[in-house]
Amino acid sequence: MVPLPFDCHECIRFFIEQSPTAVAMFDREMRYLAASRRWIDDYGLDAEAVVGRSHYEVFPEISDAWRDVHRRALAGETIHEKNSRFVRRDGSVQWVNWEIRPWYTSSRAVGGVVLFAEDVTAGRHASTELERREARYRAVLETTIEGFLLIRSEDGRIAEVNDAYVQLSGYRRDELLAMRISDLEAKESHGEVAAHIARIKEHGHDRFETVHRRKDGSPWPVEIAVTHTTTPEDLYFAFLLDITQRKQAEARVADYVEQLEQSMLATLAAVANMVEQRDPYTAGHERRTGIIAGDIARELGYSAEQCRVLQLAGMVHDIGKIGVPVEILSKPGRLTAVEYELVKTHVERGYEILKDVRFPWPIADIIRQHHERMDGSGYPRSLGGADILPEARILAVADVLESMASHRPYRPALGLEAGLRELQNHRGVKFDADAVDAVDALLRLIREQQYELPR
């Protein structure tokens, strides 16, 4: 405290000395009677310069409003104010919470005033920075094209929403703030969303597609990115992007792809028919082989797409016979060695015909390998084991089974049992063991569940 040259009650001196805030005591003329060191330091004063001087001399810039406050305090009123702006001698700005109250003499007369001042500049700056950050945060949320929802984890209620989501959903802000997130989700997506919420709780975030419903009941697909936080509250931060146009574009692409695939299927069917026109004795062999190959693949656990690829490959697996003379294809007797070698060229011819067609699957390679055998005894390249495509192994089994079960110009149909014996006799040697086992499963279906091979 700054000692001043007049008598001051010791208790008052002690109070001023121990005060954690800046304190100054004045007489009725607003002359300094006592001031704490904190007061001197906070206001950049010279302790010797204030002794016995008026506060108005020390701070000549004090306004008339302050003089009115002084008069009110001398009249017995206690006055306080928060966040008062004060410019220091060095030009810096200080923010102060202050209080002024009268002090009384032993005769209960107002002897002057005591002024308490708390420097809240740091807190004010922190508060201002917080406000700036909140303003930036709000500006980002309100200018983004993405919808934003702040969701309470405990009950799913919406705690905050931005203008983008208000516009997308058709609800008013106050309506949304009275709702749960489940009120906005399409009912058919609730189970799927619950699974994503479980992953979010485990990993802290997730991104997925779902469907929300607008106020008018219309559905709209959204892509949603969700983050889970437990500090300071247990909340979900959800950013939602309207993907209606993207879904419409995907649907158009899917329709176009479907049209292309249908055109491709029609082309393959036309090619297969062309082969059958040249070899009427084996009419339907390619189609039936493809169906059987697809059924074998299904028994082996192949996907629907893989089964379809095998069926397509089967439809044209003998396309190379276009280059084999008709008289050889329809010869009723046994082929000579030269004729047989000519027939064997159909796999390479088929490969050459289809190799430059841009299928999304290796159709040409499957056709090229469907006469290869696991022990390397097949043709045209004597491949064996893992060098043969799995699809080609399955097609080979289906081809043998269908050929032996059907009529040929040089022999009558041998039947399914004969075909199965041939496959079993060479199981794991010439023919893929798993594919042969799948044929066994098909035959059980024939016997037990009236499954029929294609006609």
C-alpha positions in Angstrom: 0.0 0.0 0.0 1.1 3.6 -0.6 1.4 5.4 2.8 -0.1 8.9 2.8 0.7 11.8 5.2 -2.4 11.8 7.3 -4.0 9.6 10.0 -5.9 6.6 8.6 -7.6 4.0 10.7 -5.4 0.9 11.0 -8.1 -1.6 10.0 -8.7 0.3 6.8 -5.1 0.3 6.0 -5.0 -3.5 6.7 -7.9 -4.1 4.4 -6.5 -2.2 1.6 -3.1 -3.9 2.0 -4.6 -7.4 1.9 -7.1 -6.8 -0.9 -6.6 -9.1 -4.0 -8.0 -6.4 -6.2 -7.0 -2.8 -6.8 -8.3 -0.5 -4.0 -8.1 3.2 -3.4 -9.6 5.3 -0.6 -10.6 9.0 -1.2 -11.9 11.8 0.8 -14.9 13.9 -0.1 -12.8 16.0 -2.6 -11.7 12.8 -4.2 -8.1 13.2 -2.9 -6.1 10.0 -2.3 -6.1 8.8 1.3 -4.7 5.4 0.5 -4.1 3.1 -2.5 -3.0 -0.5 -2.8 0.1 -1.6 -4.7 -2.1 -3.4 -7.1 -3.9 -0.1 -7.8 -0.6 1.7 -8.5 0.6 -1.2 -10.7 -2.6 -1.7 -12.7 -3.0 2.0 -13.6 0.7 2.7 -14.2 0.9 5.4 -11.5 3.8 6.9 -9.6 3.2 6.3 -5.9 4.8 9.6 -4.9 2.8 11.5 -7.6 -0.6 10.6 -6.2 0.1 11.5 -2.5 -2.5 14.0 -1.5 -3.6 14.7 -5.0 -7.1 14.6 -6.4 -8.1 11.7 -8.6 -9.3 14.2 -11.1 -5.8 15.6 -11.3 -4.2 12.2 -11.7 -6.7 11.3 -14.4 -7.8 14.5 -16.0 -9.6 12.6 -18.8 -12.3 11.4 -16.4 -15.7 12.2 -17.8 -18.5 14.1 -16.2 -20.4 10.9 -15.9 -17.8 9.7 -13.4 -18.1 12.9 -11.4 -21.8 12.2 -11.2 -21.0 8.7 -9.9 -18.7 10.3 -7.2 -21.5 12.6 -6.1 -24.0 9.7 -5.9 -21.5 7.7 -3.7 -21.0 10.7 -1.4 -24.8 10.7 -1.0 -24.6 7.1 0.4 -25.2 5.0 -2.7 -23.1 2.0 -3.7 -22.6 1.7 -7.4 -21.0 -1.0 -9.5 -20.4 -1.6 -13.2 -19.0 -4.5 -15.3 -16.8 -4.4 -18.3 -16.0 -0.7 -18.1 -13.4 0.4 -20.7 -10.4 2.3 -19.5 -7.5 3.7 -21.5 -4.2 3.6 -19.7 -1.4 6.2 -19.9 0.5 4.0 -22.4 -2.5 3.9 -24.7 -3.4 0.3 -23.9 -7.1 -0.6 -23.2 -8.1 -2.1 -19.9 -11.4 -3.6 -19.0 -12.5 -3.2 -15.4 -15.3 -4.4 -13.1 -15.5 -1.6 -10.5 -17.5 -0.8 -7.4 -17.6 2.5 -5.5 -19.1 2.9 -2.0 -19.1 5.5 0.7 -17.0 5.1 3.9 -18.1 6.7 7.2 -16.5 8.6 10.0 -17.0 7.7 13.7 -19.9 10.2 13.7 -21.5 8.2 10.8 -20.9 11.0 8.4 -19.7 10.1 4.8 -16.0 10.8 4.9 -15.4 9.9 1.3 -15.4 6.9 -1.0 -13.6 3.6 -1.5 -13.2 2.4 -5.1 -12.6 -1.3 -5.9 -11.4 -2.2 -9.4 -10.9 -5.7 -10.9 -8.9 -6.0 -14.1 -10.9 -8.4 -16.4 -9.0 -7.6 -19.6 -7.7 -11.2 -20.0 -11.2 -12.6 -19.5 -12.6 -10.1 -21.8 -10.1 -11.0 -24.5 -10.8 -14.7 -24.0 -14.5 -14.1 -24.2 -14.1 -12.0 -27.3 -11.9 -14.7 -28.9 -14.6 -17.3 -27.9 -17.2 -15.1 -29.5 -15.1 -14.8 -32.7 -14.6 -18.5 -32.9 -18.3 -19.1 -32.3 -19.1 -16.6 -35.0 -16.7 -18.3 -37.4 -18.2 -21.7 -36.5 -21.7 -20.4 -37.1 -20.6 -18.8 -40.4 -19.2 -22.1 -41.6 -22.3 -24.0 -40.6 -24.7 -21.5 -42.2 -22.8 -21.0 -45.5 -22.0 -24.7 -46.2 -24.3 -26.5 -48.7 -24.2 -29.5 -46.3 -26.9 -30.0 -43.7 -25.7 -30.1 -40.1 -27.3 -31.6 -37.1 -26.1 -31.7 -33.5 -27.7 -34.7 -31.8 -27.8 -35.6 -28.1 -26.6 -39.2 -27.7 -28.7 -40.0 -24.7 -32.1 -39.5 -26.4 -31.4 -38.7 -30.0 -32.9 -35.2 -29.7 -31.7 -32.5 -32.1 -29.8 -29.8 -30.2 -28.7 -27.7 -33.2 -29.4 -27.4 -36.9 -28.2 -25.2 -39.7 -30.1 -23.3 -42.4 -29.1 -25.8 -45.1 -30.8 -28.7 -43.4 -33.8 -26.5 -42.6 -34.2 -25.8 -46.4 -33.5 -29.4 -47.4 -36.0 -30.9 -45.0 -38.8 -28.4 -45.3 -39.2 -28.1 -41.5 -38.9 -24.9 -39.6 -35.9 -24.6 -37.2 -38.1 -24.7 -34.1 -39.9 -27.9 -35.4 -36.5 -29.6 -35.9 -35.3 -28.6 -32.4 -38.3 -30.4 -31.0 -37.6 -33.6 -32.8 -35.5 -36.7 -32.5 -33.2 -37.8 -35.3 -35.3 -41.0 -35.7 -38.3 -38.8 -36.7 -36.4 -37.7 -39.8 -35.1 -41.1 -40.9 -37.1 -43.2 -43.3 -38.6 -46.1 -41.2 -37.1 -48.7 -43.5 -33.6 -47.5 -42.8 -33.8 -47.6 -39.0 -32.2 -51.0 -38.6 -29.3 -50.1 -40.9 -28.8 -46.8 -39.1 -28.7 -48.5 -35.7 -25.8 -50.7 -37.0 -23.9 -47.6 -38.1 -24.5 -46.0 -34.7 -23.0 -49.0 -33.0 -19.9 -48.6 -35.2 -19.7 -44.9 -34.4 -19.8 -45.6 -30.7 -17.0 -48.1 -31.1 -14.7 -46.2 -33.5 -15.8 -42.6 -32.9 -17.0 -41.9 -36.5 -18.6 -43.4 -39.6 -19.7 -42.4 -43.0 -22.7 -44.0 -44.7 -25.7 -43.5 -47.0 -29.3 -43.5 -45.7 -32.7 -42.0 -46.4 -34.4 -39.1 -44.7 -38.0 -37.9 -45.1 -39.0 -34.3 -45.7 -41.9 -32.6 -44.0 -44.1 -33.4 -46.9 -43.2 -37.1 -46.5 -41.0 -37.4 -49.6 -37.8 -39.4 -49.2 -34.4 -37.9 -50.0 -31.2 -39.9 -50.0 -28.3 -38.5 -48.0 -24.7 -39.3 -47.4 -24.0 -38.6 -43.7 -20.7 -38.3 -41.9 -21.0 -38.6 -38.1 -18.5 -38.0 -35.3 -19.1 -38.9 -31.7 -17.8 -36.8 -28.8 -18.2 -37.0 -25.1 -16.5 -33.7 -24.3 -18.0 -31.5 -22.9 -21.3 -33.3 -23.7 -22.2 -36.7 -25.2 -23.1 -35.6 -28.7 -23.1 -36.6 -32.4 -22.0 -34.1 -35.0 -23.7 -35.1 -38.3 -23.0 -33.5 -41.7 -25.5 -34.5 -44.4 -25.2 -34.1 -48.1 -28.2 -34.4 -50.4 -27.3 -37.1 -52.9 -30.5 -37.1 -54.9 -28.9 -36.1 -58.1 -26.0 -38.5 -57.6 -28.5 -41.4 -57.1 -30.5 -40.3 -60.2 -27.2 -40.3 -62.2 -26.3 -43.7 -60.8 -29.7 -45.1 -61.8 -29.3 -43.7 -65.3 -25.8 -45.3 -65.6 -27.2 -48.6 -64.2 -30.0 -48.5 -66.9 -27.4 -47.8 -69.6 -25.2 -50.7 -68.4 -28.3 -53.0 -68.3 -29.0 -52.0 -71.9 -25.4 -52.7 -72.9 -25.5 -56.1 -71.1 -28.8 -57.0 -72.8 -27.3 -56.1 -76.2 -24.2 -58.2 -75.3 -26.4 -61.1 -74.4 -28.4 -60.8 -77.6 -25.1 -60.7 -79.5 -23.8 -63.8 -77.8 -27.1 -65.6 -78.4 -26.9 -64.7 -82.1 -23.4 -66.0 -82.3 -24.4 -69.3 -80.5 -27.3 -69.7 -83.0 -25.0 -69.2 -85.9 -22.8 -72.0 -84.6 -25.8 -74.2 -84.2 -26.9 -73.5 -87.8 -23.6 -75.0 -88.9 -23.8 -77.9 -86.5 -27.5 -78.8 -86.1 -26.7 -82.2 -84.5 -25.3 -80.4 -81.3 -28.1 -77.7 -81.3 -28.6 -76.5 -77.7 -25.3 -78.0 -76.4 -23.7 -74.6 -75.7 -26.8 -73.2 -74.0 -27.2 -76.4 -71.8 -23.5 -76.5 -71.0 -23.6 -72.9 -69.8 -26.6 -73.5 -67.6 -25.0 -76.6 -66.0 -21.7 -74.7 -65.5 -23.7 -72.0 -63.7 -25.4 -74.6 -61.5 -22.1 -76.2 -60.6 -20.6 -72.8 -59.7 -23.7 -72.1 -57.5 -23.1 -75.4 -55.7 -19.5 -74.3 -55.1 -20.6 -71.1 -53.5 -19.8 -68.7 -56.4 -21.5 -65.4 -56.5 -24.5 -64.7 -58.8 -22.2 -62.6 -61.0 -19.7 -65.5 -61.4 -22.4 -68.0 -62.1 -23.7 -65.7 -64.9 -20.2 -65.3 -66.4 -20.0 -69.1 -66.6 -23.4 -69.3 -68.3 -22.3 -66.7 -70.8 -19.0 -68.4 -71.5 -20.9 -71.7 -72.0 -23.2 -70.1 -74.5 -20.3 -69.5 -76.9 -17.6 -72.0 -75.8 -17.7 -73.7 -79.1 -17.8 -70.6 -81.3 -14.6 -71.6 -82.9 -16.4 -74.5 -84.7 -17.4 -71.9 -87.3 -13.9 -72.6 -88.8 -14.3 -76.4 -88.8 -15.8 -77.9 -92.0 -19.5 -78.9 -91.6 -18.9 -82.4 -93.0 -16.5 -83.1 -90.1 -18.9 -81.7 -87.4 -21.7 -83.9 -88.7 -19.7 -87.0 -89.6 -21.6 -90.0 -88.3 -18.6 -92.2 -87.9 -15.4 -92.0 -85.9 -13.1 -89.1 -86.9 -9.6 -89.7 -88.3 -6.6 -88.4 -86.5 -6.3 -85.5 -89.0 -10.0 -84.7 -88.6 -9.8 -84.8 -84.8 -6.8 -82.4 -84.9 -8.9 -80.1 -87.0 -11.8 -80.2 -84.5 -9.3 -79.4 -81.7 -8.5 -76.1 -83.4 -11.9 -74.7 -82.4 -10.7 -73.5 -79.0 -7.9 -71.3 -80.4 -10.3 -70.1 -83.2 -12.9 -69.2 -80.5 -10.2 -67.4 -78.5 -9.1 -65.4 -81.6 -12.7 -64.5 -82.4 -13.5 -63.1 -78.9 -10.1 -61.9 -77.6 -10.6 -58.4 -78.8 -14.2 -58.1 -77.5 -14.1 -55.9 -74.4 -16.1 -58.1 -72.0 -15.9 -57.2 -68.3 -14.9 -60.9 -67.7 -12.2 -63.2 -69.2 -14.7 -65.0 -71.6 -12.1 -65.6 -74.3 -9.6 -67.1 -71.9 -12.2 -69.4 -70.3 -13.2 -70.6 -73.8 -9.5 -71.2 -74.7 -9.0 -73.4 -71.7 -12.2 -75.4 -71.5 -10.4 -78.5 -73.0 -7.4 -78.2 -70.7 -7.0 -80.9 -68.1 -5.7 -80.8 -64.5 -2.9 -83.3 -65.3 -1.7 -81.3 -68.4 -3.2 -83.8 -70.9 -5.6 -81.4 -72.5 -5.3 -78.9 -75.3 -4.4 -76.5 -76.9 -1.5 -75.5 -74.5 -1.3 -78.5 -72.2 -2.0 -76.4 -69.1 -2.4 -78.1 -65.7 -3.5 -77.4 -62.2 -3.6 -73.8 -61.0 -2.6 -72.6 -64.5 -6.2 -73.3 -65.6 -8.8 -70.7 -64.7 -11.3 -72.0 -62.1 -14.1 -71.0 -64.4 -12.5 -73.1 -67.2 -12.3 -76.1 -64.9 -16.0 -75.9 -64.1 -16.9 -75.4 -67.8 -14.8 -78.5 -68.7 -16.8 -80.6 -66.3 -20.1 -79.2 -67.5 -19.1 -79.8 -71.2 -18.2 -83.4 -70.6 -21.4 -84.1 -68.6 -23.7 -82.5 -71.2 -21.9 -84.1 -74.2 -22.1 -87.7 -72.7 -25.7 -87.2 -71.7 -26.7 -86.1 -75.2 -27.0 -87.6 -78.6 -24.1 -87.2 -81.1 -24.0 -88.0 -84.8 -21.5 -90.8 -84.2 -23.3 -92.4 -81.1 -26.5 -92.3 -79.1 -26.8 -90.5 -75.8 -24.8 -92.3 -73.0 -26.8 -90.8 -70.1 -26.0 -89.0 -67.0 -24.7 -92.0 -65.1 -22.1 -92.6 -67.8 -21.0 -89.0 -67.7 -20.7 -89.1 -63.9 -18.6 -92.2 -64.1 -16.3 -90.6 -66.5 -15.9 -87.6 -64.2 -15.5 -89.7 -61.1 -12.9 -92.0 -62.8 -10.7 -88.9 -63.5 -11.6 -86.8 -60.5 -8.6 -84.8 -59.3 -6.6 -86.1 -62.3 -8.1 -84.7 -65.4 -11.0 -82.9 -63.8 -11.2 -80.5 -60.9 -12.2 -82.4 -57.8 -14.4 -79.7 -56.3 -16.3 -79.3 -59.6 -16.9 -83.0 -59.8 -18.1 -83.0 -56.2 -20.5 -80.3 -57.2 -21.8 -82.5 -60.0 -22.5 -85.1 -57.4 -24.5 -82.5 -55.5 -26.5 -81.8 -58.7 -27.2 -85.4 -59.2 -28.5 -85.7 -55.6 -30.8 -82.8 -56.4 -32.0 -84.7 -59.5 -32.8 -87.8 -57.4 -34.1 -86.1 -54.3 -35.6 -82.8 -55.3 -36.6 -83.4 -59.0 -33.9 -81.1 -60.3 -33.7 -81.4 -64.1 -30.7 -80.8 -66.4 -31.6 -78.2 -69.1 -33.1 -79.4 -72.3 
